[in-house]
Amino acid sequence: MYRLLHWLTRTKSKLFWAKETLNKARLTALYAICLQIFRHIAQKSLAIRLRSRQDSAREQRSVALR
């Protein structure tokens, strides 16, 4: 009986460890995806801001040349 109980406890802890490892892997993957999304949004935002500055500078030059 003791051996069976010991085996069940060990098996349970291994299953718990496996589930915990899977959860950590899922969280790591989710974190990586969120990071990629954030970088993509930041990059697009920066490109829009730079384009806007270039357009306003172009407009100021054309007004100054008139």
Secondary structure, DSSP 8 states (H G I E B T S, - for coil): -HHHHHHHHHHHHHHHHHHHHHHHHHHHHHHHHHHHHHHHHHHHHHHHHHHHHHHHHHHHHHHHH-
